[in-house]
Amino acid sequence: MSSAPTMRVGRRTVEVHRPGKVLFPGEGNGGRAKNEEYTKSDLVEYYRSVASFMVPHLRGRPLMLERHPDGVGGPMFMQKNTPEHYPEWIERAEVSKEGGTVTHTLCQDSATLVYLADQACLTVHRWLSRVGKLDCPDRMVFDLDPSTGDEFPAVRETAHLLGELLDELKLPSALMTTGSRGLHVVVPLDGRQGFDGVRAFAKDVADTLAAAHPDRLTTAARKKERGDRLYLDVQRNAYAQTAVAPFSVRAKPGAPVAVPLAWDQLDAPDLDAQRWTIENAVEQGRANPWAGLLVRGRALGPARRRLDALRG
């Protein structure tokens, strides 16, 4: 039996098993169209190419891994616990949760990211806090989630409104496509406030925006209460919840990718949630649209006072 091919990634050698395994079945003809097929080798090469951009967004954060061993048309499972067969050099974090503990995988280097790709991990979901301070997030996320795939103009408009409100609160914000249907707006925090306080603040921001535009926006958690309004989702801002990581591939035809955006890209005519794929996401990484945005997290105290003043 022949051994699996290997690749050198940093200081490690990683095996790539069944590199020709199709993970994204093609649905059309022609070269590298949006619906062209992609193999495990394509996935591995993509994650290797974006590792220098992606790993800094993962380092120190417990991960939930979305694995598709037979590709996007087969069974999927969400992996929290790290399997025993993972190499010792892959770091772990034991996290307390209701009913016991979970040993999450940490992605501290490019070799770990490539190894996870070999395990048919298509999408990486990360915690909003880091090991050593798991109760206090250093990221706050607003998920602009349309009910259907043809509502991206409403997502774009809502992102503008949210960005303007956050500017009024003097909170820096970063924009990201989800690779699925919507956008995330990410706010860097100083990591001094617990999840309950962060989620309450995010909910108040979302409620303020929805109250100003009640015909277009809602914070109603139940779908039947939303109608055709766009949902401002802040539920990811809770302990043990995750958000899709920047540069993650999504389990959809064409292998779309969640990518960071600059705010001036929001009005690009060709922008939608799946604008970037494993074919071109590395270009967005090289452009570094979040340069300097997430370096210094903010305290929420001053922003809370400004928000309360706005709300009267």
N, C-alpha and C positions, 0 to 999 in steps of 0.2 A: 504494500500500500504506500503510495507516494505521500510525502509530507506536504503540508500546506505551504504555499509561497510566503515569504517574509518580506517585510520592509523595515528600514531603519527610520526610526522617528525619535529625534533627539538622542538621548543616551540609551534608548531601548530598542529592542528588535521585536516587532509585533507580527504574529502570523495572521494571514488573511485566508480564511477558510471559504471554499467555494466562491471564488471571486466572480465567476460568471453567473451566479444565481441572480435571476431577474427579481428585483424588488419593486420596480415601478413598470408594470406592463405597458407597452406602447399601444396607442389607440389611433394611430394615423401613419402617414407615410412622409417621406422626406427626412432630411437630416436635422437632427436635434431641434425639432419643433417642440412646442409646449407639451404635446402629448406623446413624445418619443419615449422609448423604454430606457430604463437605467438599471444597472446591475449593482451588486454589492461593491464591486471594484470602483464604480463611479461614486458611490456613497463614501467609501473610504478615502478616495482621492480628494473628494470635496472637503471632508472634514479635516484632512491633513492640510489642505490649502488655506483654510480659514482659521486654523488653530491659534495662530498668533493674535487674531482679532477676538476670537470667541472665548478662549480659556480665561482671560482676565474677568469676564462676566460670570464665570462659573466657580472660580477658585474660592475655596472655603465654604461653599454653599451645599447643603444636602440636596441631592438630586432625585427626581422621579423620572424613570426612563421608560419611554414608550417604544416597545419592541414589537417588530413584525417579522418573525422568523421566516414566513413564507411570502413576504411582500405585502403590498397594500391591499391585495385582494383576499388575504388569508386572515387567520385569527390574530388578534392583537392582545397584548397584556401590558399592564402598567407595573413596573418593577420598582419597589421601594427597597426591600432588603437586598443586600449584596450577596450573590451566590458564593458558596465556599470555594468554588473552583476558580474564582477570579484571582489573578496573580497577587502575590503579597505586596508588590510595589504599588498597587492601586490603593490609595488611601480611603479610609472609611470614617464615618462619624456615627457614634451610637446616640440615638435621639430618644428621649423619653416622650411617650405618648400615652393616651388613655388605654389602659389594658396591658402596658408593657413597654418594650423598647423596640426600635427599628434601627438596623445598621445600614445607613444610607451610603451610597457610593459618593465619593468626592472626585471631581476632575481637576487635578492640580497641574496637569501638564498635557502636552500635545499627544504623547503616547497613550495616555488614558482615553482621550477622545477618539483616537483611531481604534483602540481596542473596543470601545463601545460600539463604534460603527461596524466592526467585524461581528459583533453580537446582534446585528440587525436592529440596533437602537436607531430609529429614524429621527425621533424628536427628543430633545432634552428639556425637561421642565425643572426649574430651579426654585429654591426657597428665596424669599426676599430678605432673609437674615443670614448671618454667617456663624460658623462654629465659634464657640467662645462667647457669643452673645445672641443665642438663638431666639430669645424672647423679645428682642428689640430689632426691628427691621431697619435696614439702611436704604431701602427702596420702597416707594409707594407707587402703586400701579392703578391706572384707570383703563378699563377695557371697554372700548367703544364697539359694541357688539350688535350688528344689524340682524334682523330676523331672517332676511333673505340675502342672497348673494348679489342682488342687483341694486343694493342701497348704498353703494360706496360714495356717491355724491353727498348723501346725508352724513356719512361717517367723516368725510373730509370737512364739511361745514362745522360739525360738532367739535372736531379737533381744533379748528380755529377758535371757536368760542371758549373751549376749555383752556387753551393756551393763553388767551387774553385774560381769563379770570385768574389763572395762576400767576400771570405777570402782575396783575393788580395786587396779589397777595405777596409779591416779591419772592416767589418760589421758582427756581429754574426748572425747566422740564425738557425731556427728550422724547422724541417721536420714533415709533417703530411700527412697521407692518407686521401683522401676525403670520403672514403666509397662508392664512385661511380666508377670513371674510372681512376683518376689521383692522383697527389700529390700537396700539397701546400708547398711552402717555405715561412716562416714567419720571418720577420726582426723586432726586437723591436726598436722603435724610442723614442726620448726624448719628443715628443709632442710639439715641438716649431715651426714646419713648417706646412703650410697649405696643404690641399689636392692637390691643383694644383701643387705645387712644388714637393710633394711626388710622384704623378703620373708621372710627367715629368721625375723625376729621375728614377723611375722604368722602364719607357718606354725606356730610354737611356740604362739602363743595359740590358734590353731584346734585344734591337736593336744591341748592341755590341755583345751579344752572338749569335744572329741570323746571323750577318754579318760574324762571324768566322766559322759558320757551315750552310751556306745557303742551302745546299742540304737536311738538316735534320730539321731545325728550321725556324719558321716564326713568325712575329708579325702582319701579315695581319688579320684585323678584319673580312673580308668577307671570308666565307668558300670556295667560288669558287676560291679564290686566293691562298689558302693554299696548294692545291694538297694533297700529302700524308705526308707533313711535320707536325711536332708537333707544336701546337700553344702555344706561350708564352703569356699568358693573364695577363695584368696588369690593366684591367678595373675596378676591385674591389676597386682600390685605388682612389676613388672619393667620394665626399660628398653624404651621404644618401645611398651609396652602402653597401652591406653586404657580408660577407663570412661565410661559414659553420663553426660552433663553434666546438672546440675539444670535442670529446665524443658524438657528435650528431649522432642519428640513421638516416639512409637514407631510403627513401620509395622504397625499392627494396626487392625482394625475399630473405629470409634468414636474414633480419634485419641487414645489415652490418653497421659498425660504423666508423666515422672519428676519427682516433686516432693519438696522437703525437708519433713520432718515434725518436730514437737516430740515428745519422748519420751512426753508424756502423751496424744498422739493414737494411740499404738500399740494401745490397748485399745478404740478406738471400734468399735462393733458393725458399722458399714458399711465398715470399712477393708479394702481389698485392694490389690493391686499396681496395679490400673487404676482406682482410685477417682476420680482426677482426669483430665480431658480438656482439650482446647483450649477448651472452654466455660467451665470454672471454675477452671483452674489459676492464673489471675491473682489470684484471691482468696487462695490460699495464699501467693502471693508477697507480697501486701500484709501478710499476717499476720506475715511475717518470722520463721518458727520457728527459724531458725539464728542469731538475733541474738546477737552476741558470742561464738558458739561457735568460729568458725574464725579469729578475729583473731590469737590468740597460739598458734603451734605449739609443741609440746613436744619435748624431747629424749627419745630412747629409752633412754639409759643407765640412769636411775633406774628406769624401767619394766622394763627387762631384769632388774635385780637383784631387783625385787619378784616378777617372774614366776619366776625361778630358785628363789627361796625357796618359792614356792607349789608348784613341781614337785618340791621336795625334792632 
